[in-house]
């Protein structure tokens, strides 16, 4: 009977440990994905002086030209605040 109870207790602790580790991994992955999805303009770094602000062709966010993703199509240059905006426009 005691072996059964010890086995049950060990099983419960193992499941709780596995759930805790899984939750930590999922939370870390979620935070990493959210950081990648944020536009470049939301960075905490102030823009360099003398930099020109450009408007994202997809969402309309203004950001310093040095932080924008640039794509040239024919003779026109297009600016995007993030990879997600660039993908949406494609």
N, C-alpha and C positions, 0 to 999 in steps of 0.2 A: 504494500500500500504506500509506503514512504517513497519507494522508487518511482511509483506512478506520479505522486505529487511533485517530486523533484523534477522529473521529466517534464511535467506540465509547466512548472515554474520556469525552467530553462527555455522551453519553447516560447512562452509568453515574452520573456526577456529578449529572446532572439528576434522575434517579430517586431517588438517595440524598437529595438536597435536598428533593424533594417529599414523600418518606416522613417526613423529620424534621419538616417543617412540619405535616404531617397528624397525626403523633403528638403534637406540642405542642398543637394545637387540640383533639384528642380528650381529652387529659389535662386541659386547662383546662375543657372542657365537663363531664367526669366529676366534677371537684372542685366545680364550681358546682352540679351536680345533687345531690351528696351533702350540700352545705351546706344546700340547700333542704329536703332530706328529714329533716334532724335536727330533733328536737323543740325547741321554744323553751326548755325547761328546761335544755338542755345548754349554754346560753350561758354565757360566762365572767364575765358581769357579776353581782355579788352582788345579791340581792333588796333592794329598798328596805325600810327598817325599817317595821314596822307593816303590811306587806302580808300579805294572807291567802293561804295556800296553797290551791290548788284541784286537784282530781283530774281528769285527762283522762277523759272518758266512754268513750273507745275503748280506750286502752292502759293506763290506770291511773297514768300518770306524774303526780307532784305538781310543780306550778310556781306561782310567784307569780301572783296573779290578774291583775296588770297585763300579764303576758306571754301570757296565755291568749287564745285566740280564743273569743268568746262568741256563742252562738246561742240565741235565745228561741223556744221552741215551746210554744204555748198559754201557760200560766202558769209553766212550768218553764224555768229557764236551764240551758243545757248549755255545758260548757267543754271546749276541745280544745287540746292542746299544739302541734299543727301543722296545716297545711292538709291533709296526707295523712290524718291521723286524722279530720278533719272530713269528708273525702270518703268514707272507709271507713264512717262512721256513717250517711251519707245514703242 
